[in-house]
């Protein structure tokens, strides 16, 4: 397979849940489908593409995995829905000339080195219309995947769990705010956490920031 993500998405269990995240559904309720198209960066198997297309949004998705994009297309077709899909690195948004009303990056940005994550945020900002909404999650430094080989100040290749061998970069709150500060105003930032079981039943702690931001610099102190 072309990359590790093809191997991960080939697992039936990895794409078995198409329920959208409440973080996305609650915030997208404030954006009318008529406001403009929505971009899903790292769309995976299409859980949010399916949800948003069913609500009447024009949706675009990018992912690096051919397997994920194939499954996303299949899941959309099951409901007679469609989206514009493209294989791309997350920092290379290919839809030139399209101005998005909102962009999602859910469980995505952590899978890169800090410089690549910054490039992705800049690319998303460029693709959004003024005042466009950005919904993003970032793993915190308290997540269990801070383990294994350390390859950067906040970057590790964890050796356990369903994404074993995959690079992850982690954030504390100052780093999360700094990442968005040049192009966005953060309207809400919260920590979500929980416990899960991995591998042979080991119980581990998951923790990430849920951030709602809008394009345009204001007072980022909130």
Helices and strands as residue ranges (DSSP letters): H 4-9, G 12-15, H 22-28, G 33-35, E 38-41, H 47-54, E 59-63, H 66-78, E 84-87, E 100-105, H 114-127, E 128-139, E 149-152, E 155-157, E 167-169, H 173-181, E 184-198, E 202-215
